[in-house]
Amino acid sequence: MDCADLDSARSGLQKREGIPLSQLNAIGAWTLNDAAPPNIPNLPQWAMSHGVHSVVWTNLKPKFGTQTNPPTADQVIDYLKKLAGARRDNAERYIRLAPRQIDTLYRRRIEAVLHWTPLSPPS
């Protein structure tokens, strides 16, 4: 997402992810010269190398069904395998359009098992 300012980026992410206005604190943000976020220690170096001045991300607490701990990779795979129709199509598109630098255990397992490899975003 390319935005003119940090507020526009937050608003765009909030709308895209369906985050209620009451949970705007669920959007993480970083701006040039800020310290690196604890969970993203290399963010300043990555941003500088890509000419990025600000970054936003969803900072939602883990939730998987009724479970409040992060799901295991196997639970994620099982869940995705059970999806059908538009829900499956939407999940696959969302995962495949995530930026390539989002390199997580989940993504590696999804690629290996479901073969949902990254796609370039539509122009």
C-alpha positions as CSV (number, residue, x, y, z in Angstrom):
1,M,0.0,0.0,0.0
2,D,1.4,3.3,-1.0
3,C,0.1,6.4,0.9
4,A,0.9,10.0,1.2
5,D,1.2,10.0,5.0
6,L,1.0,7.8,8.0
7,D,-2.6,8.7,8.9
8,S,-3.8,7.7,5.4
9,A,-1.8,4.4,5.7
10,R,-3.4,3.7,9.1
11,S,-6.9,4.5,7.8
12,G,-6.3,2.4,4.7
13,L,-5.1,-0.6,6.7
14,Q,-8.0,-0.3,9.1
15,K,-10.5,-0.4,6.3
16,R,-8.7,-3.2,4.3
17,E,-8.5,-5.4,7.4
18,G,-11.9,-4.5,8.8
19,I,-10.5,-3.4,12.1
20,P,-13.2,-1.6,14.2
21,L,-12.5,2.0,15.0
22,S,-12.5,1.0,18.7
23,Q,-9.4,-1.1,18.0
24,L,-7.2,1.4,16.2
25,N,-4.5,0.6,18.7
26,A,-4.3,-2.8,16.8
27,I,-2.4,-1.0,14.0
28,G,1.3,-0.9,14.6
29,A,3.3,2.0,13.0
30,W,6.9,2.9,12.6
31,T,8.5,6.1,11.1
32,L,12.0,6.9,10.0
33,N,14.2,7.6,13.0
34,D,12.0,5.6,15.4
35,A,13.6,2.7,17.2
36,A,12.9,-0.7,15.7
37,P,9.8,-2.4,17.0
38,P,10.6,-5.3,19.3
39,N,9.1,-7.9,17.0
40,I,10.7,-6.4,13.8
41,P,14.3,-5.7,14.8
42,N,15.6,-5.1,11.2
43,L,12.7,-2.8,10.1
44,P,14.8,0.4,10.0
45,Q,17.5,-1.2,7.8
46,W,14.8,-2.7,5.5
47,A,12.9,0.6,5.2
48,M,16.0,2.6,4.4
49,S,17.1,0.1,1.7
50,H,13.7,0.4,0.1
51,G,13.3,4.1,0.4
52,V,10.4,3.7,2.8
53,H,9.8,6.4,5.5
54,S,6.9,4.9,7.4
55,V,5.4,1.4,7.9
56,V,2.1,0.2,9.2
57,W,1.0,-3.4,10.1
58,T,-1.8,-5.1,11.9
59,N,-0.9,-5.6,15.5
60,L,-3.8,-7.8,16.4
61,K,-3.6,-10.2,19.3
62,P,-3.4,-13.9,18.4
63,K,-6.8,-15.6,18.0
64,F,-7.6,-18.9,16.4
65,G,-11.2,-19.9,16.9
66,T,-11.6,-19.7,20.6
67,Q,-7.9,-20.1,21.3
68,T,-5.9,-17.0,22.2
69,N,-2.5,-18.4,21.7
70,P,-1.0,-18.4,18.2
71,P,-2.0,-21.5,16.2
72,T,0.6,-24.0,15.2
73,A,1.6,-24.2,11.5
74,D,-0.3,-27.6,11.3
75,Q,-3.4,-26.0,12.7
76,V,-3.2,-23.2,10.1
77,I,-2.7,-25.8,7.3
78,D,-5.6,-27.9,8.5
79,Y,-7.9,-24.8,8.7
80,L,-6.9,-23.6,5.2
81,K,-7.4,-27.1,3.7
82,K,-11.0,-27.2,5.0
83,L,-12.0,-23.9,3.4
84,A,-14.1,-24.0,0.2
85,G,-15.4,-21.7,-2.4
86,A,-15.0,-17.9,-2.1
87,R,-13.6,-18.2,1.5
88,R,-10.8,-20.5,0.2
89,D,-10.2,-18.2,-2.9
90,N,-10.0,-15.1,-0.7
91,A,-7.6,-16.8,1.8
92,E,-5.3,-18.0,-1.0
93,R,-5.3,-14.6,-2.7
94,Y,-4.6,-12.8,0.6
95,I,-1.7,-15.1,1.4
96,R,-0.2,-15.2,-2.1
97,L,-0.3,-11.3,-2.4
98,A,1.4,-10.8,0.9
99,P,4.8,-9.1,0.3
100,R,7.6,-11.7,-0.3
101,Q,9.6,-10.3,2.6
102,I,6.9,-11.6,5.0
103,D,8.9,-14.8,5.5
104,T,7.4,-16.7,8.4
105,L,7.1,-20.4,9.4
106,Y,3.4,-20.2,8.5
107,R,4.2,-19.0,5.0
108,R,6.9,-21.5,4.4
109,R,4.6,-24.4,5.5
110,I,1.7,-23.0,3.4
111,E,4.0,-22.9,0.4
112,A,5.3,-26.4,1.0
113,V,2.0,-28.1,1.6
114,L,-0.6,-26.0,-0.4
115,H,1.8,-24.6,-3.0
116,W,0.4,-21.1,-2.5
117,T,3.5,-19.2,-3.7
118,P,3.7,-15.4,-3.8
119,L,2.1,-13.5,-6.7
120,S,2.8,-10.0,-7.8
121,P,0.1,-7.6,-6.8
122,P,-2.3,-6.5,-9.6
123,S,-1.4,-3.1,-11.2
